[in-house]
Amino acid sequence: MEVTWQRHKIEILDHGSMVEPYLQISTKGLDTNAQNLHQNFITNLPHLSEVRGDHMELVSKISSDIGASKMKIRDLLSTDDMLNEFNGEINEKGICLPIKIRSADDIIIQSRMENENQIVQIISSNINGGIFRSFAMPDDCQINSVTSENGIIEILFL
Protein backbone atom coordinates (compact mmCIF):
# COMPACT_ATOMS: atom_id res chain seq x y z
CA MET A 1 0.00 0.00 0.00
CA GLU A 2 1.38 3.39 -0.98
CA VAL A 3 1.91 5.90 1.81
CA THR A 4 0.15 9.23 1.22
CA TRP A 5 1.64 12.29 2.86
CA GLN A 6 -0.40 15.45 3.44
CA ARG A 7 1.65 18.63 3.10
CA HIS A 8 0.78 21.37 5.60
CA LYS A 9 0.78 24.98 4.43
CA ILE A 10 2.98 27.21 6.58
CA GLU A 11 1.47 30.61 7.31
CA ILE A 12 4.16 33.28 7.69
CA LEU A 13 2.92 35.76 10.31
CA ASP A 14 5.89 38.19 10.34
CA HIS A 15 5.65 39.39 6.73
CA GLY A 16 7.73 42.49 7.48
CA SER A 17 10.83 40.42 8.10
CA MET A 18 10.51 38.33 4.95
CA VAL A 19 13.23 38.70 2.39
CA GLU A 20 13.39 37.61 -1.20
CA PRO A 21 13.44 33.80 -1.35
CA TYR A 22 16.98 32.58 -1.83
CA LEU A 23 15.93 29.46 -3.73
CA GLN A 24 15.94 31.47 -6.94
CA ILE A 25 19.02 31.42 -9.13
CA SER A 26 21.27 34.22 -8.04
CA THR A 27 23.71 36.25 -10.08
CA LYS A 28 25.69 37.02 -6.94
CA GLY A 29 28.49 34.51 -7.48
CA LEU A 30 28.47 31.82 -4.83
CA ASP A 31 25.51 33.34 -2.98
CA THR A 32 23.23 30.48 -4.11
CA ASN A 33 22.76 26.79 -3.36
CA ALA A 34 24.06 23.68 -5.09
CA GLN A 35 20.67 22.75 -6.49
CA ASN A 36 20.35 26.08 -8.31
CA LEU A 37 23.92 25.96 -9.59
CA HIS A 38 23.31 22.46 -10.93
CA GLN A 39 20.02 23.46 -12.58
CA ASN A 40 21.66 26.52 -14.14
CA PHE A 41 24.49 24.35 -15.48
CA ILE A 42 22.09 21.82 -17.02
CA THR A 43 19.83 24.53 -18.48
CA ASN A 44 22.74 26.22 -20.25
CA LEU A 45 23.65 23.14 -22.29
CA PRO A 46 21.02 23.26 -25.07
CA HIS A 47 23.21 21.43 -27.60
CA LEU A 48 23.38 18.44 -25.29
CA SER A 49 19.65 17.78 -24.92
CA GLU A 50 20.05 14.01 -25.17
CA VAL A 51 22.82 14.02 -22.58
CA ARG A 52 20.74 16.34 -20.39
CA GLY A 53 17.76 13.96 -20.57
CA ASP A 54 19.93 10.94 -19.73
CA HIS A 55 21.56 12.87 -16.90
CA MET A 56 18.26 13.96 -15.36
CA GLU A 57 16.90 10.40 -15.64
CA LEU A 58 20.01 9.05 -13.90
CA VAL A 59 19.89 11.69 -11.15
CA SER A 60 16.17 11.03 -10.62
CA LYS A 61 16.69 7.26 -10.36
CA ILE A 62 19.62 7.63 -7.97
CA SER A 63 17.69 10.14 -5.86
CA SER A 64 14.68 7.85 -5.56
CA ASP A 65 16.90 4.86 -4.72
CA ILE A 66 18.74 6.86 -2.07
CA GLY A 67 15.46 8.26 -0.72
CA ALA A 68 13.99 4.77 -0.40
CA SER A 69 17.11 3.50 1.37
CA LYS A 70 17.13 6.45 3.77
CA MET A 71 13.47 5.91 4.63
CA LYS A 72 14.20 2.27 5.50
CA ILE A 73 17.07 3.09 7.89
CA ARG A 74 15.79 6.28 9.50
CA ASP A 75 14.34 5.98 12.93
CA LEU A 76 11.04 7.48 13.85
CA LEU A 77 11.75 9.93 16.67
CA SER A 78 9.49 10.33 19.64
CA THR A 79 8.05 13.79 20.23
CA ASP A 80 10.41 14.25 23.20
CA ASP A 81 13.50 13.29 21.15
CA MET A 82 12.50 15.71 18.38
CA LEU A 83 11.91 18.51 20.92
CA ASN A 84 15.33 17.86 22.50
CA GLU A 85 17.07 17.91 19.11
CA PHE A 86 15.52 21.25 18.08
CA ASN A 87 15.31 22.83 21.56
CA GLY A 88 11.56 22.89 21.08
CA GLU A 89 8.68 23.10 23.52
CA ILE A 90 5.24 21.57 23.72
CA ASN A 91 2.09 22.81 25.45
CA GLU A 92 -1.64 22.20 25.17
CA LYS A 93 -1.82 24.36 22.01
CA GLY A 94 0.97 22.71 20.06
CA ILE A 95 4.67 22.33 19.38
CA CYS A 96 7.07 25.30 19.10
CA LEU A 97 10.36 24.84 17.23
CA PRO A 98 13.01 27.57 17.00
CA ILE A 99 13.61 27.28 13.24
CA LYS A 100 14.09 30.47 11.24
CA ILE A 101 12.76 30.43 7.71
CA ARG A 102 12.61 33.17 5.09
CA SER A 103 9.57 31.85 3.27
CA ALA A 104 7.14 28.96 3.37
CA ASP A 105 9.21 27.32 0.62
CA ASP A 106 12.21 26.89 2.95
CA ILE A 107 10.72 23.94 4.80
CA ILE A 108 8.19 21.20 4.21
CA ILE A 109 6.06 19.83 7.01
CA GLN A 110 3.95 16.87 6.02
CA SER A 111 2.11 14.12 7.85
CA ARG A 112 0.34 10.83 7.45
CA MET A 113 -1.69 8.55 9.70
CA GLU A 114 -0.17 5.27 10.84
CA ASN A 115 -1.87 2.99 13.38
CA GLU A 116 -4.06 5.85 14.67
CA ASN A 117 -1.00 8.09 15.26
CA GLN A 118 0.03 11.01 13.11
CA ILE A 119 3.59 10.74 11.77
CA VAL A 120 5.19 14.08 10.85
CA GLN A 121 8.14 14.78 8.55
CA ILE A 122 10.17 17.99 8.63
CA ILE A 123 12.22 18.44 5.45
CA SER A 124 14.53 21.26 4.39
CA SER A 125 17.66 21.35 2.27
CA ASN A 126 18.52 24.86 3.47
CA ILE A 127 18.52 24.58 7.26
CA ASN A 128 21.65 23.36 9.06
CA GLY A 129 23.02 21.80 5.89
CA GLY A 130 19.75 19.96 5.37
CA ILE A 131 17.33 18.28 7.72
CA PHE A 132 15.01 15.33 7.39
CA ARG A 133 13.29 14.22 10.57
CA SER A 134 10.27 12.06 11.17
CA PHE A 135 8.52 11.94 14.50
CA ALA A 136 5.31 10.69 16.03
CA MET A 137 2.84 13.25 17.31
CA PRO A 138 1.72 12.83 20.92
CA ASP A 139 -1.24 10.49 21.42
CA ASP A 140 -4.60 12.01 20.49
CA CYS A 141 -2.93 15.05 18.84
CA GLN A 142 -3.14 16.00 15.17
CA ILE A 143 -1.93 19.01 13.22
CA ASN A 144 -4.47 21.77 12.73
CA SER A 145 -2.17 24.42 11.24
CA VAL A 146 1.47 25.48 10.98
CA THR A 147 2.68 29.06 11.44
CA SER A 148 6.02 30.82 11.53
CA GLU A 149 6.70 34.05 13.40
CA ASN A 150 9.90 35.58 14.79
CA GLY A 151 11.98 32.47 14.11
CA ILE A 152 9.51 30.08 15.75
CA ILE A 153 7.58 27.44 13.83
CA GLU A 154 4.39 26.47 15.64
CA ILE A 155 2.67 23.20 14.86
CA LEU A 156 -0.79 23.82 16.32
CA PHE A 157 -3.04 20.95 17.44
CA LEU A 158 -6.69 20.37 16.51
C-alpha positions as CSV (number, residue, x, y, z in Angstrom):
1,M,0.0,0.0,0.0
2,E,1.4,3.4,-1.0
3,V,1.9,5.9,1.8
4,T,0.2,9.2,1.2
5,W,1.6,12.3,2.9
6,Q,-0.4,15.4,3.4
7,R,1.6,18.6,3.1
8,H,0.8,21.4,5.6
9,K,0.8,25.0,4.4
10,I,3.0,27.2,6.6
11,E,1.5,30.6,7.3
12,I,4.2,33.3,7.7
13,L,2.9,35.8,10.3
14,D,5.9,38.2,10.3
15,H,5.6,39.4,6.7
16,G,7.7,42.5,7.5
17,S,10.8,40.4,8.1
18,M,10.5,38.3,5.0
19,V,13.2,38.7,2.4
20,E,13.4,37.6,-1.2
21,P,13.4,33.8,-1.4
22,Y,17.0,32.6,-1.8
23,L,15.9,29.5,-3.7
24,Q,15.9,31.5,-6.9
25,I,19.0,31.4,-9.1
26,S,21.3,34.2,-8.0
27,T,23.7,36.2,-10.1
28,K,25.7,37.0,-6.9
29,G,28.5,34.5,-7.5
30,L,28.5,31.8,-4.8
31,D,25.5,33.3,-3.0
32,T,23.2,30.5,-4.1
33,N,22.8,26.8,-3.4
34,A,24.1,23.7,-5.1
35,Q,20.7,22.7,-6.5
36,N,20.4,26.1,-8.3
37,L,23.9,26.0,-9.6
38,H,23.3,22.5,-10.9
39,Q,20.0,23.5,-12.6
40,N,21.7,26.5,-14.1
41,F,24.5,24.3,-15.5
42,I,22.1,21.8,-17.0
43,T,19.8,24.5,-18.5
44,N,22.7,26.2,-20.3
45,L,23.7,23.1,-22.3
46,P,21.0,23.3,-25.1
47,H,23.2,21.4,-27.6
48,L,23.4,18.4,-25.3
49,S,19.7,17.8,-24.9
50,E,20.0,14.0,-25.2
51,V,22.8,14.0,-22.6
52,R,20.7,16.3,-20.4
53,G,17.8,14.0,-20.6
54,D,19.9,10.9,-19.7
55,H,21.6,12.9,-16.9
56,M,18.3,14.0,-15.4
57,E,16.9,10.4,-15.6
58,L,20.0,9.0,-13.9
59,V,19.9,11.7,-11.1
60,S,16.2,11.0,-10.6
61,K,16.7,7.3,-10.4
62,I,19.6,7.6,-8.0
63,S,17.7,10.1,-5.9
64,S,14.7,7.9,-5.6
65,D,16.9,4.9,-4.7
66,I,18.7,6.9,-2.1
67,G,15.5,8.3,-0.7
68,A,14.0,4.8,-0.4
69,S,17.1,3.5,1.4
70,K,17.1,6.4,3.8
71,M,13.5,5.9,4.6
72,K,14.2,2.3,5.5
73,I,17.1,3.1,7.9
74,R,15.8,6.3,9.5
75,D,14.3,6.0,12.9
76,L,11.0,7.5,13.9
77,L,11.8,9.9,16.7
78,S,9.5,10.3,19.6
79,T,8.0,13.8,20.2
80,D,10.4,14.3,23.2
81,D,13.5,13.3,21.1
82,M,12.5,15.7,18.4
83,L,11.9,18.5,20.9
84,N,15.3,17.9,22.5
85,E,17.1,17.9,19.1
86,F,15.5,21.2,18.1
87,N,15.3,22.8,21.6
88,G,11.6,22.9,21.1
89,E,8.7,23.1,23.5
90,I,5.2,21.6,23.7
91,N,2.1,22.8,25.4
92,E,-1.6,22.2,25.2
93,K,-1.8,24.4,22.0
94,G,1.0,22.7,20.1
95,I,4.7,22.3,19.4
96,C,7.1,25.3,19.1
97,L,10.4,24.8,17.2
98,P,13.0,27.6,17.0
99,I,13.6,27.3,13.2
100,K,14.1,30.5,11.2
101,I,12.8,30.4,7.7
102,R,12.6,33.2,5.1
103,S,9.6,31.9,3.3
104,A,7.1,29.0,3.4
105,D,9.2,27.3,0.6
106,D,12.2,26.9,2.9
107,I,10.7,23.9,4.8
108,I,8.2,21.2,4.2
109,I,6.1,19.8,7.0
110,Q,4.0,16.9,6.0
111,S,2.1,14.1,7.8
112,R,0.3,10.8,7.5
113,M,-1.7,8.5,9.7
114,E,-0.2,5.3,10.8
115,N,-1.9,3.0,13.4
116,E,-4.1,5.9,14.7
117,N,-1.0,8.1,15.3
118,Q,0.0,11.0,13.1
119,I,3.6,10.7,11.8
120,V,5.2,14.1,10.8
121,Q,8.1,14.8,8.6
122,I,10.2,18.0,8.6
123,I,12.2,18.4,5.5
124,S,14.5,21.3,4.4
125,S,17.7,21.3,2.3
126,N,18.5,24.9,3.5
127,I,18.5,24.6,7.3
128,N,21.7,23.4,9.1
129,G,23.0,21.8,5.9
130,G,19.7,20.0,5.4
131,I,17.3,18.3,7.7
132,F,15.0,15.3,7.4
133,R,13.3,14.2,10.6
134,S,10.3,12.1,11.2
135,F,8.5,11.9,14.5
136,A,5.3,10.7,16.0
137,M,2.8,13.3,17.3
138,P,1.7,12.8,20.9
139,D,-1.2,10.5,21.4
140,D,-4.6,12.0,20.5
141,C,-2.9,15.1,18.8
142,Q,-3.1,16.0,15.2
143,I,-1.9,19.0,13.2
144,N,-4.5,21.8,12.7
145,S,-2.2,24.4,11.2
146,V,1.5,25.5,11.0
147,T,2.7,29.1,11.4
148,S,6.0,30.8,11.5
149,E,6.7,34.1,13.4
150,N,9.9,35.6,14.8
151,G,12.0,32.5,14.1
152,I,9.5,30.1,15.8
153,I,7.6,27.4,13.8
154,E,4.4,26.5,15.6
155,I,2.7,23.2,14.9
156,L,-0.8,23.8,16.3
157,F,-3.0,21.0,17.4
158,L,-6.7,20.4,16.5
